[in-house]
Amino acid sequence: MDPNWSRGFYYDRIPPHAGMKLAREIATVTYRSGPEWEKRFGRRRADPRRPPALCPDFLIETYLDHAGEKFCLEYDANSLLYVSKAMDLFDLGYASQARMARLREKNRTRLALRGVSAGDGDGDSDVCSLTLPDIPYEEQPPSPQYPEDADADIAAGNLPVDLVKGLAPMRNHKTLVMGVMSDILFPAWQQREVADTLRLAGNRGVVHVELG
């Protein structure tokens, strides 16, 4: 963690450029596949005439360095954290939507009362305590990119009731769901699940397209 982040209070200080740059470089690697990186850069060095150095030396390093440097000067660190957290918490299930509605109403009331800080109240605040859990985390085996029983569950209609209920408001909206077989970030089986869940929710205007 970049110490210049200062738990988000950096606006009158040096911003966390190093942390932002590193975050962008790590994220950029995940946006592309290994074969694509190999085809574009391979093991080619930026300048083979110079001796190796502990700085961006290979072409792939110079590319990532440039992408990270450009990003850290254009984007706010706190904004990145909030957008990232919003993506992590995104859940179309009914229970999650109901919980967020309650939190939204609670926060609307809190903001209406001037002088009440985010940390006041019943302790259910969004302030990070950075406290480690009592039970140590145990490594879990990675889940397969494509669960073997995914198609069977979809064909049998074994879809989460909570998700079906959560997508019910979409029943009267025509929907196009597209999947790509080679997509590892949004697997094709998940797109099939979305389409079938919408149908179970009563949506008769679902069009599902899967590209090879």
Helices and strands as residue ranges (DSSP letters): G 3-8, H 17-30, H 34-40, H 59-72, H 77-89, H 94-112, H 150-155, H 161-166, G 168-170, E 175-180, H 188-200, E 206-211
